[in-house]
Amino acid sequence: MNTLLAPQRPSGLPDTLRLPSRDTRTSLLDRLALHVGLRLLLWSTRTPRLADDRRRHAHTYRHQEATAQRERTYLREASLAPRP
């Protein structure tokens, strides 16, 4: 690109810097809309509740309890085992 043929600005400042300054504060309505939008996003990605699927919840709970029990048993046996 030939810079000699490009439009020249006398001040050398880009046009965006010469715009009148705008208020940088976010309005109350915009903040409220962002807050509601964030809450909706968080709500849409939540895990299903107990009332939604009782059978799956019960299965998951039993699985977690069985895993925790196996871990506790292993740690108990490991700590009570004789040391060489």
Secondary structure, DSSP 4 states (H G I P E B T S, - for coil): --TTSSPP-SS---GGGGSPPPP-SPPHHHHHHHHHHHHHHHHHTPPPPTTT-HHHHHHHHHHHHHHHHHHHHHHHHHHHSPP-
